[in-house]
Amino acid sequence: MIKLGKAATTAVVMSALLAALYGCEKKEGPMEKAGKEVDKAAVSAGQQVEKAGDKIQDAANGNKK
């Protein structure tokens, strides 16, 4: 009987852990998705600004690409 009690307790604990893991699953909402898109746009804009700066520097030094 003691083994049956331990098995039942183990099953309850494992079920609780699985339920907790499922509840912690990351679910993105519309604001988080929009924020990620804004981040991507900011990175892209920063890269474009760097490229433009490099072209301006090259032109100022007489190096045309």
C-alpha positions in Angstrom: 0.0 0.0 0.0 2.9 2.4 0.7 4.1 1.9 -2.9 0.6 2.8 -4.2 0.6 6.0 -2.2 4.0 7.0 -3.4 3.0 6.3 -7.0 -0.2 8.4 -6.6 1.7 11.2 -5.0 4.3 11.1 -7.8 1.6 11.2 -10.4 -0.1 14.2 -8.8 3.2 16.1 -8.5 4.1 15.3 -12.1 0.7 16.5 -13.3 1.1 19.7 -11.3 4.5 20.3 -12.9 3.2 19.7 -16.4 0.3 22.0 -15.8 2.7 24.7 -14.5 4.9 24.3 -17.5 2.0 24.6 -19.9 0.8 27.7 -18.1 4.2 29.3 -18.4 4.3 28.8 -22.2 5.3 32.1 -23.9 2.3 33.5 -25.8 3.0 36.7 -27.8 0.3 39.2 -27.9 -0.2 41.8 -30.6 1.8 44.5 -28.7 4.8 42.2 -28.3 4.7 41.3 -32.0 4.4 45.0 -32.9 7.4 45.8 -30.6 9.5 43.2 -32.3 8.6 44.7 -35.7 9.6 48.1 -34.4 12.9 46.7 -33.2 13.6 45.2 -36.6 12.8 48.5 -38.3 15.1 50.3 -36.0 18.0 47.9 -36.7 17.4 48.2 -40.4 17.3 52.0 -40.3 20.5 52.0 -38.2 22.3 49.9 -40.8 21.1 52.2 -43.6 22.4 55.2 -41.7 25.8 53.5 -41.3 25.9 52.8 -45.0 25.1 56.4 -45.9 27.7 57.6 -43.5 30.3 55.3 -45.1 29.4 56.6 -48.5 29.7 60.2 -47.4 33.1 59.5 -45.8 34.3 57.8 -49.0 33.1 60.7 -51.1 34.8 63.2 -48.9 38.0 61.2 -49.2 37.7 61.0 -52.9 36.9 57.3 -53.0 33.9 56.6 -55.1 32.2 53.2 -55.0 
